[in-house]
Amino acid sequence: MTTVQISLNSIDKVKAFVNAITQFEYDFDLISGRYVIDAKSIMGIFSLDLSKPIDLAIHSEGNEAEILEVLKPYLV
């Protein structure tokens, strides 16, 4: 598992982020304080405080380089 910080500070960024990660079969969790939600859930993302960076937990088996390349526009 890899954890990175991302910024989703606009509606367009949230939509593009969800579209980007749904191409992967792995699980992604967004962690904000004590809340953990499925990163592929657009409704779940909008329930978080998006004004500050959020931790993204990537549950993959050795494919982190490709995933991080796709996530580059959102990384803090």
TAFENJO-V29817 format. One record per pair of residues at least 24 apart in sequence whose ideal C-beta (glycine too) atoms are under 8 Angstrom apart, sorted by the first residue. I is the first residue (numbers start at 1). GAP is how many residues later the second one is. Records with the same first field share a line. If there is no record, write none. Layout:
BEGIN
I=GAP  GAP
END
This chain:
BEGIN
1=56  57  58  59
2=55  56  58  62  65  66
3=28  52  53  54  55
4=51  52  54  64  67  71  72
5=48  49  50  51  70  71
6=47  48  49  50  65  68  69  70
7=46  47  67  68  69
8=37  42  46  66
9=41  42
13=60  61
14=28  31  32  36
15=27
16=57
17=28  54  57
18=24  27
20=50  51
21=46  49  50
23=47
24=36  39  43  46
26=32  33  34  35  37  41
27=32
28=28  29  30  31
29=27  28  30
30=24  25  26  27
31=24  25  26
END
